[in-house]
């Protein structure tokens, strides 16, 4: 297999631990290999038609729209699933074939057989109140690449503790793990424009948009751009796809992502992007070849 300078783990080290589905009230535990089938089987109804799955190749644009007014509060919604295929043009470039991730486990009845070697990336959005968003401790939790602690002990990964002890010092010193505390949040309360007279800041909504994949051998990055219909307003951010480049998932359930994974828009920004329409355009570009700029996320 060709040398890949962006790879930071070996495939045999990647955990197959199931994690709790991040969506809405779904309480299923989902293994990384079953993520694509789970989303297809249980969460397709939110985006009817064929727009739920999007093939996404290296540095190519994927476009979708969503209506912020239809988002329920405090529930994570999946706007769609990107199926990352690496560089376009060669079947041998698909991530599972190159050993970046494991193949998706897809029953023959799923109709998704051709997508087995793509890397699934969820496009997630969560509407929350300003206070919920502001008070939540998103970045100060330790960012060690360690197995999640489950209530049910039988779900723990056998042998994982030995691996953790052996690798912990290296993980602590890895650049990816010291960045989150240094990176300023994409939004701070001081950036918020003054609320209209009579408008309580506690009632303002915040929209957190992020992408989340499965643990794999290298980090994927995503450029997210939200813009209006006539391209007069927009917000853009370069972020890391959560859980990629990790042995163990960093988001194991329904918690909000770290700032390095997400773009946050205030209600005022969303209103500007919607204009007289009810939809925000969202462009996503995935890349596994994105070099992390020095001093950035
Ligand atoms: Zn689910």
Boltz pocket constraint, residues with backbone or C-beta under 6 A from the ligand:
constraints:
  - pocket:
      binder: B
      contacts: [[A, 21], [A, 22], [A, 23], [A, 26], [A, 27], [A, 28], [A, 38], [A, 42], [A, 43]]
      max_distance: 6.0
